[in-house]
Amino acid sequence: MSDHSSTISSRPTSDQATVEILDPRDDRDRLRIATLRDDYAVRVTDTLAAQRTSLGEVVPAPDNHDLHDTRWVFYPWRSTLVHLLGPSGFRRLRLDRNQNKITLAEDAMLRTRRIGVVGLSVGHCIAHTIAVEGLAGTLRLADFDEIDLSNLNRVPATVFDIGVNKAVVAARRIAEIDPYLTVEIMPVGIDETTAAAFLDGLHLVAEECDSFDAKVLIRDRARAAGIPVIMETSDGGVLDVERYDLSPDRPLFHGLLGDIDAAGLAGLTAGEKVPLALALLDPTRVTSRMAASALEVGATLATWPQLGGDVALGGASCAAAVRRFGLGLPLPSGRVRIDIEAALDGVHDPLDDLPTTPPPTTTPPIPDVAATFGSLPDAEAVAYAASRAPSAHNSQPWSIAIDAEGIDARIRETGPPGTTDLERRMSAVALGALAHNMEVAASARGRLGRTTIREDGMRVRHEMGAGTDHRACDIDLVLRRATSRLPGDGSPLGPTEVEALTAAGAHVHVLTDRTRLETCAALLGDSARIRHLTPALHAETIGARRRPGSRDPDTGVDIESLGVPVAARGMLDLVSRPDVMAHLEAWGAGSALGGPTTGVARSSSALLAISVEDWDRASFVRGGMATEAVWLRATALGLAVSPLVPPSLYAADDEERHRISPSHATALAVIDRGLRHGFGLAEDAPVAVILRVFRNPTPVPVSRRRPPLA
């Protein structure tokens, strides 16, 4: 059987607005298709191959049924037979460009909505836009009037439609956009005898009647039925929303006309209704041209003026209201003005905002670190070199103090630890790197003594002595060590390089196997996606970025060091927005967020993991000392280094992962186990850091630091 049974012949009549949808799998429909194709007066259009190609490119991919299900649709008013995808595939392809403005789940919700439009002059654009966006499963259109040539300044009909009922014209146009959308036509006016039938089963009404009596009646009956009403007045772009579904006792027209209802209006003369209509328009806010024109109606004007652009805007604003209503988004009762003319009066030139004195576009240069180190007394020089240690987001989570016997460095406790700094293990790694630098600098100055880890890993102290060791020559490496976030060339490490890195610190695990490296790179990308989609992690990451001219340039990560081309930095602004991340999280999307991390990890010559013996803070301090030793050795080998630390690296168990990202704790556990497996570690092994080492000859500057003794 046909999807829509019909007895329409191949010869159109002036009131036809219903198509025949014919299924080629049905015997009767096949016969009807053949009859139409044999009719010399019927034009046949078949673009099915192109439609299938386009549908096959949709993401996510459609199922096989949608690709092969087809219909023939006959438009009697055009005497045309069209070959189309079936209902599901057609809607999927036609509305594909709605994604993600309207998601697939939201689309399914909107398909259940039944929307009525009464008054198909202004209402034509409303109904058409609702259909174009796919905001309803059923549209019910009502208008008693016919298209006149004078309507064509604002109604998107044609000269072929003159004399045809306005509801029929709108229904035809919609059917030519989507023949599967149910459109019900009532070619009558709304009065006491038709209002109930029009409203029956509707979820919302867009009212655009010319008759003031009809405006009141439709609201009176909609209020009784608990159906919301919207109305757009094209002059000044006024949109009215009356939520009778939420406020069944709400007065009509927001109470602007008092307690008026259909019964009270019935006893008024036409002249007595004019002041009510004017009060509804708010004479003080009607545009000046409309106000002046009102005084000319009946003299130099036959009726109220309207412009096509204003009517088209009304279609857009009403469609936005319908979309909000259909998706359960906030849409309170009230009135709003979307006045394009007023907006154009306020066109603003961005050049006016440019300061007469341009703000600084660069951060003051970093002083020569080697010269600074050389100019300082021993203790201050050791503290200065210690402060060159790496830390997550260049947060420098330490404070350094000098006394007569030595140097103290401790983890700052001025506030709660960061989301990923569980039990301050991440800070302990930074403190360990600082401790290694202290020993190198002390050795270089001939003041090497003894370093101890104190207070459960919250503090390290170096008692200044008079010794030195082989690490003294590493002071140049300490001072020029830098983080390179650029891609590598993927060239493998040689055996001597692997041996040197492995020997540089305890528990160093070097991953060079390309298959396992690729797997770990993908896992690191997954972790980067979670970092962006978890609000607290996203806030920490974005909050640590520093732009040229920043007020706090001595901490955080300079965006110049991210390796992002200037032309692509607009994408950084998008990724920085928490509202954008919230949408991606809600949609289960955002796979591209991990792409850059996966890419740079894949470009590495090797990935390194430095494991530690236990989950206590002191173990992570020792892991930090090993981390810095390995980093310096890589620098000496001419290799570039960058940490790739997943957000849950310092989580000892699932409870701690849940603290980091409640909605992604399970995924983080999978990532953590996968990374440890890639390095050949036990799945619960504590790891101080993951580093990528690679070849890229591009020099990168050292990071800025706060004054070490501040």
N, C-alpha and C positions, 0 to 999 in steps of 0.2 A: 504493500500500500504506500501511497505518497505520504511524506511527512506532513503535508497539509493537503487534505482532500479538497478538490475544487471542481466545479463544472464550468470553469471559465473557458471560453473558446479562444481561438487564436486571433480573434478580432476584438480589439479593445472597445470598451465603453467609457464614457466620461467620468464615471464614478469608481472605476476599478482601482484598487490599491493593494490587492492581494496577489501574491505570486503563487505559482505551482512549484512545489519542490518534489522532484521525481527521483526515485531510487532505482538505478539500473538493475538492481538485483530482483526487483519485483516485476512479475509478469505483466500486470496491467500498466505499470509505469513504463516498462520497456516499449510497450505498444504505443503509449502516448508520446514517448520520446521520438519514436520512429515516425509517427504521424506529423509531429511538429517539424521534424527535420525534412520531411517530404513536402511541406507547405512552402510554396515559392515565396509567400509573403513574410515568412519568418526568417529572421537573420539568426545565424548560429555563430556563437563565439566560444572558442575552446582554447584556453590558456592553461589547462591543467598541468601540463609538463613544467611550465615555469613556476606555478604555484607549489608543486611538489618539490622542486629544487630549492625554493626559498624555505619551505617548511623543514626540509632536511638540514638546513643551516641554523635552525633555531637552537638556542641553548637554554635549559637542558634539552637534549634530543627528544623529539616526540616518539610515541610508541608506533609500532608497525601499523596498527589499525588506522591511526590518523593519516598516515601517508597513503593508504590505499582506499580508504572510504571516500566515495565521491557521490555527488548529486548533479542532476541537471535541473536548472531553475528557469522557469518560463515567466517573463515579464510581459503581460498582455498589453499594457499601455505602450510598450516599446516594440511589441511583436518580435521579441528577441529571446532566444534560448541560450543560456550560459552554462558552461561546464565548470563546476566548482568543487573544491574540497568539501568533505562532509562536515557536519556541524562542529564537531570537536576540533578537527584540524583547521577548519576555516577560522574559528574564533582564536585559536592559539596563534596562528600566523597573523591574522589581522590586528590583534592587540599586542603582538610581541614587542612593539616599540613603546608600550606602556611600562615595561619593566625598567627599573624597579620603582617608578612612580606609583604603580599599582602592582603588587606582587600577585603571583598565581593564587595564593590563598585568599587574598583580598578580592581578586577577580571572581573567585567562586562565591564569595559572600555577596558581591554586588549582583550576581546573576539571579539571586533570590528576590531582589527588590522589584516592586511594582510601583511605577511612578506615573502620575497623571499630569497632563498639561492641558489647561483650558485657555483658549484664546490663542490662535495659531498665526497671528501676525508677529508680535514680539516672541510669542511662544514657539514659533517655528525654529528659531535659532536655539532656544533652550532644548527643545526635543532633539534637534539634530546633534547638538554638542553632547548631550547625554548618550545618544546612540553611538556617536563617533568614539567616545571614551569607553564605551562598554559599561556604563554605570547602572544598568538595569537589565532585568530579564524580560520585563513586560513594560511597554509604554501604552498609555491610554490617552488618546487625543480627542478633544472636543472643540468644535467650532461650527456654527451654522452658516457662516458667511463664505463667499466665493472670492477667488483671486480676481482683483481688478488691476488694470494697468497702473493705477496710482499706488498700488502696494509694492511695486517692484523697486522702489527707492530704498526699501528696508527688508523686504522678504526675499530670501534667495531662491525665488522661483523663476520661471521663464515665461516668455510670451506664449508658449504652448500650453501654459497652465491657466491662462485667463479664462474665467468662467467655471473653473473646477473648484470644488469645495476645498477650503484651506487645510482641513485635517487630512483630506485625501492627498493633497499635494505634498504635505509633510511626510505622510506615511510612505508615499512612493519614493521620495528622496532617501528615506531611511532604509527602505527595502533594497535600494540599489547600493547601499553601503553594506548592509548585513541582512540577507534574506531570511536568516534563521531567527532574528530577533522578533519576538511576538509584539505586534503593534495592533491595538484595538482602536477602532474609529467610531466616534459618535458625531455624525455630521448634523448636530442639533445644538441649540443654545442650552445654557444651564438655567433651569427654572425649577419650580416646585415639583414638577413631574419628572424631571430628569436628573436632579442632583444626587438622589440616593443611588441610582444605577451607576452614575459616573464614579462616585466615591467608593463603591462596594469593593472591598479587598485591597484598596490602595495603601501604600506605606507613606506616601508624601504627595502633595499637590503643588505644582507651580501654577499660580493664577496670574493670567495676563488678559483679563476681560476688559473690553471697552466699557461695558455697562456697569455703572456703580451698583445697581441692584444685584447684578450677578456676583460682584465682588463680595458684597455683604452676605448674600445667600450661601456662597460656597464656603465662606469662613464659618458661618453659623452652623452649617451641617458638618463641616470638618471638625469643628470643636466638639460637637456632640458625639462624633465617632472617634475622637482621639487621634486625628490625623494632622500632622504638621503642615503648614502652608508657607510657601515662599513666594515673593513677588519682587520683580525688578522694574523700577521706573527708569526709563532710559535717560531722562533729563537729569544730569548730575550723577548718574550711576548709583541710584539709591536701591539697596537690597534690604528687603524686610524679611525677617524670619519669625514665625509665630509657632512655637512648639506646644501645640494643644495636646500632643501625646504626653508631655511632661507636666503641663499646667492646664488641666481641663477647665479651670475656672477663669483662665486668662481672658481679659476683655478683648474684643475684636480690634484690630488695627492698633494694638498696644495701648488701648484706652484713649487714643488721641481724639476720638469722636465720642467719648463718653460711653454710656452703656448701650449703644446702638446695636440692634440685631435685625434680622430679616423682618420680623413682625412689626417692629417700630418703624422701619423704613417704608413699609407698604402704604402708610397713610400720608406720606409726604408728596408734594408736587415736585415736578422737575426743577422748578426754580428754587424750592427749599432744599434740594439736594446739592446745588452748586456750592454753597458755603462749606458743606461737609467735605466735598471733594477737594476744595482749596485748602481746608484745614489739614487734610491728609497729606497733601503735597508740601506743606509748610512754606507759605508764600515768602518768608524771609530768606529761604535758602534755595528757592527755585533759581535757575540760572537767569541772568538778565535778559538774554534773548528770548527764553521761554516766557518769562514774565511779561515782557513787552508784547510778545505774540498773543498771549492770552487776552489782551485788551483788543486785539484785532480779529479774533475769531468771530465770524459772522459779518465782518465788515470787509477787510481785505484778505482774510484767510477763511477757507472753508472749514478747517478743522485744526486740531493741535499739530504742530510740526514734529517730525521725528527723523533721525538720521540713521542710515544703515550701520555706520560704525558704532553708534551708541547701542543699537539693538544687538549687534554682534558681541559687544562687551557684556551686555546683559546675559547673553547665552553662556559666556565663559564664567561669569560670577555665579550664576545659578547652578551651573554644572559643578563648580567647586563646592557649593553648599550641599548639593545632592551627594557628591562623593563623600564629604565629611559625614553626612547623615548615614549613608549606606554602610560606612565602615565603623560607625559608632564613635567617631572622633568628636571633640567638643564643637557644638553648634548651638549656642544659647539663643533664646528669643531676643530680638532687638533689631536695630537698624544700623546699617553701615553705608558710607558713601565711598564709591570707587570712581572718583571723578577724574577722567583723563584730561579734560580741559584744564582743570585746576592744577593737576600735576605738571602739565606742560608749561603753565605759568611759572612754575618753580624750578625749571630746568637749571641745574647747577653745573658750573664749569669747574672741573677738578683742578684746572690751572690756578684757580683762585685760592686753593688750599696749599699751594706750594709755598714753603717759607722763603722769605727774601734771602735768608742765610741758610744754605743747605745744612742739614744735620750731618754729623760725622758719619761717613759710610765705612770707615775702617776703625778697628780697635788699635790703640797705641801699640807700637811694636814691643815685642818681648825683649827685655835687656839680654845682652850676651851672657848666657848662663856660665860659660867657662870663665869669662872675665870676672863675673860676679863672684863665683866660687873662689877664684884666685885672690880676690881683694879682701876676703873676710878672715877674721881671726879663726883659729882652729874650731872651736865649739860652734860658732855661728856658721862656719863653712860646712861642718858635718850636718847641722840642722838643715841648712839650705839644700844640700845634696839629698838628704833624706826626703825632703818635701817633693823631690822630683819623681817620687814613686807613682805608679799608676793606681787608679781607683775607679770604680764603676761610675760612669757619667762624670768623671773628673770631679767627684764630690769632695775629695780630700777629707775623709771623715775622722780626722785626727786633730789633736792639739799637741804642740811641741813646746817643751820648756827646758831651759838650761840652768844648771846649778854649778857649784864649784867642782863637783866630782864627775859630772857627766850630763847626759841628755835623757830626758823622759819624753816618751810619746805615748799618748793614750787615745782610745776611741772616744770621741765626743759623745756626751749623753745629754746634750741640751734639748733634745726632743725625742720623740719615738723613732725607732729605726724605720727605714723604708720598707715598703711592702715585701720586697724580695730579700731584705737583709734580716733573715730569720735568725733570732738569737744573736744578731750582729756577726754572723759568720762571714758575710761578705766584707764587712768592715775589717774583720780580723785578717782577711787575705791582704787587704790594702796595708794594714799595719805591719804585716810580715814583710811585704815588699819594701816598706819604709825602713824596717830594721836591717834588711840586707844592704840597702843603700848607705845606712849609717856606718855599717862595718866597712864597706868599700871606701867611703870617704875618710873614715878614721884611719884606715890603713894607709891611704894616700898621703895623709898628713903625719904619719908616724905616731898616731895617737890611739892605735887599736887596743882595745881592752876586752871587756867581757860583756856580752849581751844576754839579758835574762828576760824571760816572759813571765809577767806577774799578773796578779788579780784575775786568774782564770782567763787569760788571754785578752783582757781589756787594756793592758799596758805593757810596753816594752821599755827597758832601760839599758843604756849603754854606759858602762863605767869607763871613762876615758883612761887610756893607759899610755904606753910608750912603744907599742909594738907595730909591726907591719906584716903583711903576708903577700902571696901571689896575686891577691885581688886588687892590690893598689893600682895596677895598670888598667883596671876596669873603670876608673873614675871618668875617663872620657866617654865611655859607653853609658854610664849613669847620666851624664849631663846631656848627651845628645839622643838618648832613647826617646822614641816617639811612637805614636799609634798611627798606622796607615790604614785607612778604611777604603783604599782603592782596590780594584780587582787585581788578581795575579795573572800570570800567564799559564798556570797549570802545569808547569814543567816539574818533573819529579825531583825529589832530593836525592843526592848521591849518598852512598854508604857512609862516607866520612862525615857528612853533615848530620845524618841520622845518629851516628855514634856520638858526635859532639853534643847534640841536643840531649840525648839520653843521659850522657854523663854529667850534664850541667847541674842536675838537681835530682833529688830522690823521687822515686815513684813517677817518672815521666813516661808517658805512653804515647808513642808516635804512630799515627795512622797514615799510611801512604797507599794502601790498597785502594784502587780507584772505585771498585764496586762498593766497598764499605764506606769510603769517603762520600760517595754520591748519596748513599742511604742516610748518613749522618747529616749531610747538607740539607736534605729534604726535611729531616726532623728539626733541624735548627730553624728552617723556614717556618715550619708549623708553630714552633715556639714563638717566633717573632710575630706571627699573626695573632696568637693569644695575647701577647704583650700589648698589641694595639687595641684589641677588642675588650680587654678588661679595664674598666675605668680607672682604677687606682694605678695600675701599671702604666697605662697610657699617659696619665697625668704626670707621673714621675719622669717618663721618657721625654715628653714634650717640654716639661718644665726645665729640663737640663740643657735644652738647646740654647745656644747663644748666637745672636745675629750681630753683624758689624755695628759698632756703636752701642752695644749693650751696656747698661748701667752696672752690670756685675760680670765683667768679662773674665775675671780670674778664676771662676769655677765653671763647670758645665762644659758642653761640647760645642765648639764653634762650628756653625753649619758649613763654613768654608772647608772644613776638614771631612765632611761627609762624602765628598766625591760626587755630589749631584751637580750636573751642569746648570749654569745660570738659567737657561731656557726652560729647564724642568723643575725649577724651584717652586713654581706655583703648585705643583703636586704636593710639596711639603706642607703648604698651607692647608690643603684639603685633608691630608692625613693628620694634621694637628687638631682638627675640629672634633671634639667629643660627640657632637650630635651626629656627625657623619659615621663615626665608629659605632654609635648606638644603633643606627639603621643596619649596618652590616652585621652586627651581632644578632639583631632581631631576625634578619633574613637567613642566618646561617651562612653568610657569604664572607668575602674578604680574603679569598685565597691569594689575591695579588699582593696583599700586605707582606707576605713572607717571601715574595719573589726576590727582592734585593738581597736578603740574607742568604737564601739558597744559592743565588748566583755567585756572590763573593766566596762563599764556602766552597763551591765547586771549582772556583778558579785557583784554589790554594794548592800549594805543593804538598802540604801535609796539614793534618789537624793534630793538635797535641792536647792531651788531658793530663793534669797533674793531680794525682789522688793523694789522700792523706789517710792517716791511720784510724782516726775516730771522728765523731761528730762534735767533740768539744771544741771550744773556741781556740784553745792553745794549739790544737792540731792544725786549724786553719791558718793561724799565724805562721806556723812552720811551712805550711803549704804556700803561703804568700812569699816567704823567703825563697823557696824553690822556684816559684813563678818568676820572680825578678831575675834570679840567676839564669834561668833558661832564656828569658827575653833578652838579657844582655848578650848571651852567647849567640843567639840568632842574629842580633844586631852586628856582632863581630863577624859573622859569616856573610854579611851583606844581604840578609833576608829581612823582609818587612814582616811586621807582626801586628796582629789585632785580636783582641779577645772577642769570643762569641759565646756569651753567657746566657743560657736559657733562663727564664725567670724563676724556675723551680730548682735550679742547680743546688741551692742551699737548703732545700726541703728534705728533712730526714724521713718523712712518712706522709701518708695520705692526708692526715689531719693538717699538716703544715701546707701541703699543696692546696687544700681547700681554703686556708687562710689567704693564700696568694690570689686565687681565682676560683671562687665557688662554682661558677658555671663551667669551668674547664679543668677541674681538678683531675678527672679521669683521663682526659687527653694528655695532661702534663705527666701523669704517671707513665703512660705509654711512651711518651717522648723520652723521659728520664731513663726508663729501662732500655729503650732502643739505643740511646747514645752510649750507655755503659756497655751494652753488648757489642757495639761497634768497636769500642776500645779494648774489648776483652776483659772487662771488669765485672765483678759481681753486681747484681742489679741494685743492691743497696749500698754500694761502695761510696763513701764521701769523696767528693771531687772539689778541689780548690778553684780550678779554672779550666776553661777550654780555650785554646789559642789557635788561630790560623796563622801559618807561616807561608810565605809566598815570595815570588820575585816580581818586583816592580821598581824600576830605577828612579821613578819620580820622587824627588825629595819632599818630605813633609816636615813642617815646623814642629818644634816641641810645643807641648800644651802650656797654657798659662797657669800660674799658681798664685795663691794668696801668699803674702809675706809669711814665712814659716813660723815666726815667733809672734804673730799677731794674736 
